[in-house]
Amino acid sequence: MESFPNDLDAIVVGTGPGGATVARELVRNHKKVLMLEWGDNTVTTGTMIQALKRLGMPGKGIQFTPNLFAVVRGITVGGSSIFYYATAFTPPLDTLRSYGIDISSEVEEVKREIPVMPLKDELFGPMAHRIMDSARELGYPWERLPKFIYQDKCMSNCHRCNYGCPYGAKWNARMFVEEAVTEGALLISGTKVQRVIFENKKAAGVVFKAKGKEHNAFAPRIIIAAGGIGSPLILRASGIKGAGFDYFFDPLISVMGTIKDIDGGKEIPMAAGHHFTEDGYFMTDMTLPLGLNMAFAAEVGRFDRIFSHSHTLSIMVKEKDSLGGSLTDNGGVRKKMADVDYKRLDHGYQRAKNILKNAGARHIYKSWYLAAHPGGTIKVGHLVDKNLQTEYENLYVCDASVIPQAWGLPPTFTILGLGKRLARHLMGVMSQGKKTG
C-alpha cells in the first residue's frame, strides 16, 4: 500500500463528477487531498470487453432488481461518466433553491470550463437526423441537446461513447481527477472504503480495504462521493441507518425498428430529443453499438433482429420513476416499479413507435427494462443539510444520492455544480477554522 501524508485536509471517496470536482477545487486552493476509488485507473480503450469489466460485473457494476431490471454504474476512476452520453441537461435551479441551495454561479462556471453545446452538423448522425425529422413532422418539439464534448477531438462514424471515449473528446470526471493529481492530490485506486471513523461525534477518517488488507486514513474533512448506491452503503455501515431507502433509479427502455435506406449504427447517442414533462418521461435517439444492439434484441427474443444493427433506428424512453425501495447492506437493489411507472413507459413506447413508423421503420419492438442514475438515497433535507453535511460534523456527501426528488434526467451537470458549491463551502470552513484555531 502506498503511504500517504498524515496532514491531509480532506479525503474524497469516489471519483465520479462529484468527488472529482470537490477534489480538484480543493487542490487548486492548495489543500492536501487523498482520493480513494474502488475501480481501476487503467487507460480507457473504448472496447466492449473493458466496458464490461467496469460496468457489467454482477454485484459490482451491475445489480438486478427482483423484476430482473439491470441497474448499472461505472466502477472505475471517473465513475459512470466514463460511459455516459455527455448530455448536459440544465440543473433544476428552482427546485434546488427550495432546499436552500443556489448553484447558479457554479453552473455558469462549469460552462466556462467545459464545452456545453449541441453537436455540429458533421457529428450529428443520419439515424439521429431521421428520428428528429420524423418527430418534428408529428409535431413534437424535438431539439438538439447540449453535450459535454470537445467536438474538435470527436470522431465521426464512431460508437465508442458507449464504451468510454479513448480520444479525449467526451468530457468525463477522470479529466478532473487527472488535473487534481497533477496539482498534488494523491489518488489510490483499487480501494474499497468500508466505513467512516468518528472521534467525539465528528468524522475523522475512513477504513478501507486494498489488496485484501484493511487500512485507516485520517483527515479533518471526509467527502463521500461513491454514487447513489455506494455512498449510502458507506453511511449505513458508519451508523447512519436511514441511508439507502426511498430512492429513484430512472428506468428506461429502447424502442427499435429497422429501416433499409440508412447503413449506419455508429454515431453519438442522445444527439436530440424532448422532455415530455407532462407525461413524466424523456425521449431521445440512442444509436447503440453492435454488441449492445444484439444483446437488447436477444433478451426479448427478437433473434430475427440480431443482425440488423446497421439498419436499426433506436429511441430511448427514460421515465421519472416514483420514489421507493431499499438497498441491502451488500448493495442489492430491492425496488419494484409502481403501476404508474409502467404506464408512463408504455405511453412513451407508443409515442416512440409512431415516430419510428413515420420514419419508415418496420419490425418495431422494445427492449427489456434497464435503470441508470440511481439516486436520492441520501436526500438533501433528510440526511444531509443544504451544505451537504450529514448529522455528523465534517462528514459530507456529493453525488446523485443527495438529489432530493425523483429525477428522470442525466444528473452530471447538477452534480458538477453541487461539487463546486461544496468545495467553496469547505474552503470557507477551513479558512474560518484557521482564524479561530
Residue, then its C-alpha position, 0 to 999 in steps of 0.5 A: m500500500e502506498s503511504f500517504p501524508n498524515d496532514l491531509d485536509a480532506i479525503v474524497v471517496g469516489t471519483g465520479p463528477g462529484g468527488a472529482t470536482v470537490a477534489r480538484e477545487l480543493v487542490r487548486n486552493h492548495k489543500k492536501v487531498l487523498m482520493l480513494e476509488w474502488g475501480d481501476n485507473t487503467v487507460t480507457t480503450g473504448t472496447m466492449i470487453q473493458a466496458l464490461k469489466r467496469l460496468g457489467m460485473p454482477g454485484k459490482g457494476i451491475q445489480f438486478t432488481p427482483n423484476l430482473f431490471a439491470v441497474v448499472r454504474g461505472i466502477t472505475v476512476g471517473g465513475s459512470s461518466i466514463f460511459y455516459y452520453a455527455t448530455a448536459f441537461t440544465p440543473p433544476l435551479d428552482t427546485l434546488r433553491s427550495y432546499g436552500i441551495d443556489i448553484s447558479s454561479e457554479v453552473e455558469e462556471v462549469k460552462r466556462e470550463i467545459p464545452v456545453m453545446p449541441l453537436k455540429d452538423e458533421l457529428f450529428g448522425p443520419m439515424a439521429h437526423r431521421i428520428m428528429d425529422s420524423a418527430r418534428e413532422l408529428g409535431y413534437p418539439w424535438e431539439r438538439l441537446p447540449k453535450f459535454i464534448y470537445q467536438d474538435k477531438c470527436m470522431s465521426n462514424c464512431h460508437r465508442c461513447n458507449y464504451g468510454c471515449p479513448y480520444g479525449a473528446k467526451w468530457n468525463a470526471r477522470m479529466f478532473v481527477e487527472e488535473a487534481v493529481t497533477e496539482g498534488a492530490l494523491l489518488i489510490s485506486g483499487t480501494k474499497v472504503q468500508r466505513v467512516i471513523f468518528e472521534n467525539k461525534k465528528a468524522a475523522g477518517v475512513v477504513f478501507k480495504a486494498k489488496g485484501k488488507e484493511h487500512n485507516a486514513f485520517a483527515p479533518r474533512i471526509i467527502i463521500a462521493a461513491g454514487g447513489i448506491g455506494s455512498p449510502l452503503i458507506l453511511r449505513a455501515s458508519g451508523i447512519k441507518g436511514a441511508g439507502f431507502d426511498y430512492f429513484f433509479d430512472p428506468l428506461i427502455s429502447v424502442m427499435g425498428t429497422i429501416k433499409d435506406i440508412d447503413g449506419g449504427k455508429e454515431i453519438p447517442m442522445a444527439a436530440g430529443h424532448h422532455f415530455t414533462e407532462d407525461g413524466y418521461f424523456m425521449t431521445d435517439m440512442t444509436l447503440p453499438l453492435g454488441l449492445n444492439m444484439a444483446f437488447a434484441a436477444e433478451v426479448g427474443r427478437f433473434d430475427r433482429i440480431f443482425s440488423h444493427s446497421h439498419t436499426l433506428s433506436i429511441m430511448v424512453k427514460e421515465k421519472d420513476s416514483l420514489g421507493g425501495s431499499l438497498t441491502d447492506n451488500g448493495g442489492v437493489r430491492k425496488k419494484m416499479a409502481d403501476v404508474d411507472y409502467k404506464r408512463l413507459d408504455h405511453g412513451y413506447q407508443r409515442a416512440k413507435n409512431i415516430l419510428k413508423n413515420a420514419g419508415a421503420r418496420h419490425i418495431y419492438k422494445s427492449w427489456y427494462l434497464a435503470a441508470h442514475p440511481g439516486g436520492t438515497i441520501k436526500v438533501g433535507h433528510l440526511v444531509d443539510k443544504n451544505l451537504q453535511t450529514e448529522y455528523e460534523n465534517l462528514y459530507v456527501c456529493d453525488a446523485s444520492v443527495i438529489p432530493q426528488a425523483w429525477g428522470l434526467p442525466p444528473t452530471f451537470t447538477i452534480l458538477g455544480l453541487g461539487k463546486r458549491l461544496a468545495r467553496h463551502l469547505m474552503g470557507v470552513m477551513s479558512q474560518g477554522k484557521k482564524t479561530g484555531 
